[in-house]
Amino acid sequence: MKLSWLPVSYFPQLICGEMQLESWLDQAVSLGLDAVDASIIFFRDSGKMDPEKFRMETEKRGIEVAVMNTYSDFTNPDKQKREMEIKQFESDVRLAAQIGAKMVRVTAGQSHPELGKETAIKYAVENLTRAADISQRIGVLAVYENHSKPGVWDYADFSHPAEIFIEIFQKLKDAPLGILFDTANADARGDNAMMILEKVIGRVNCVHIADTAVRGKLQPTVIGTGVVDFDNIFGSLKEYGYDGWLSIEEASGKEKDGVIEAVKFIRDKWSK
């Protein structure tokens, strides 16, 4: 098992500089984690982190960077804005390579209300294919997530519904693209997580381990205390022989205590 950590509970402190990079990385080391995940918002917009320092501090501690998480909006109705998203994504991938990330999380885009389903699928497939090719050229694997909604977006992810995510995935079978499977996002919409996993399991390169307190709504809770069926998800992954990254998406708001509980739960559950 290879464990990484996306510190969602710490995002506000890390972005504004209230929490130092070294403090977060030291917590990861103290928990015996193999890697951390980064978000592009650490480095651009209001973020204050220096990419070279990020790489130096992770290498100094002997931990890897598993995934750089980006927020690509490839379904934007405005063609010029879609082209800007592609250019921004290429810049993000180069930054991911700079910090030593193995993968870059890519998303389909938002559910813009003025866009029809078939047109949005067309835009998503076209631009996810371009994004995968860009990532391959730079030397970082693009991984497409069954995503929900980040705080930086106005609308939910267009491919949050399971049937749309799977349709897009099937149209991308020839693209050099992996899958980042999120354990909570299907339940957050009331969909069947196992139905998604069974369709994509052969191309899963990373798993975001997250939990939601209720079905039908994304209400982050301490991992292992919500409604996600970790027995079946972990059982299917192990039966398939999955040996990629398990990334703790800790968003319960309990900060270090939440991560400690998550690490213990995941290690115990995976071993069983």
Order of alpha helices (4+ residues) and beta strands (2+ residues): beta-alpha-alpha-beta-alpha-beta-alpha-beta-alpha-beta-alpha-beta-alpha-alpha-beta-beta-beta-alpha-beta-alpha
